[in-house]
Amino acid sequence: MDIEKFAYWFTFAIPLLLMVLGCTTDKLIEGKPWSRKHFYAGLDLTIYFLAACLINVADLAKEPPHNPIRYIWTSYLIAAAVVVLFFQTAVHQEWERENKSRIGQIAVLCVASNAWGLFLLYVFVRMKLEGLL
C-alpha cells in the first residue's frame, strides 16, 4: 500500500476510532445496557477537534514562523470549533429531553451531530497531512 492510500484511510480511521472509543467509554462508565444515548458523540468529537487545534498551536509555537498560513488556518479552525460546539450544545440541550421523538433523537443526535464532529476531525487530520496546519 502506498503512502497516499495509507494517509487517506488514516484520515477516516482516526475520527471513527475516537467515536467508537467515546461511545464505549460512555457505556462502560454508566454500567447500563447499550442505549442510543451512548451514541451521542458529536459533542465529544467536537471537543476532540478543539483540543487538536489547540495542541496544533503549541506545535506551531515550537517552529520558527516560516509559514503564517498555518496560524491563520488553525485560528479559523479554532473559531469554527467554538461556534459548532455552542451550536451542538444547544441542539443536545433541546433534543436529549425525554419528550422528544425517538426517531428525531436518532436523526439529530446520532446522525447529524456525530456527522459534524466526524467531519471536523476529518478536516483537521486531512489538513494536517496536507501540511496546511
Secondary structure, DSSP 8 states (H G I E B T S, - for coil): --HHHHHHHHHHHHHHHHHHHHHHHHHHHHTS---GGGG--HHHHHHHHHHHHHHHHHHHHHS-SS-HHHHHHHHHHHHHHHHHHHHHHHHHHHHTSTTS-HHHHIIIIIIIHHHHHHHHHHHHHHHHHHT--
